[in-house]
């Protein structure tokens, strides 16, 4: 599972830090993305097969102040 989490982390970092348009999402004025749009965009782009459980696993490692539905 660690390779999957590592690959997920790299993909999300690339998309959210550098090119959200690569998966067809837009960040808000504070740099946050809609989770559903992020999952849908990631899956449609083929860059990541994501679901809320995978993101919750990755998210839980870093930030406890935001929740993923």
VENTA-V425991 format. One record per run of one state. SS is the DSSP state (H for helix, E for strand, L for the rest). FROM is the first residue (numbers start at 1). TO is the last residue. If there is no record, write none. Layout:
SS;FROM;TO, SS;FROM;TO
This chain:
L;1;1, H;2;17, L;18;19, H;20;23, L;24;34, H;35;45, L;46;51, H;52;60, L;61;69
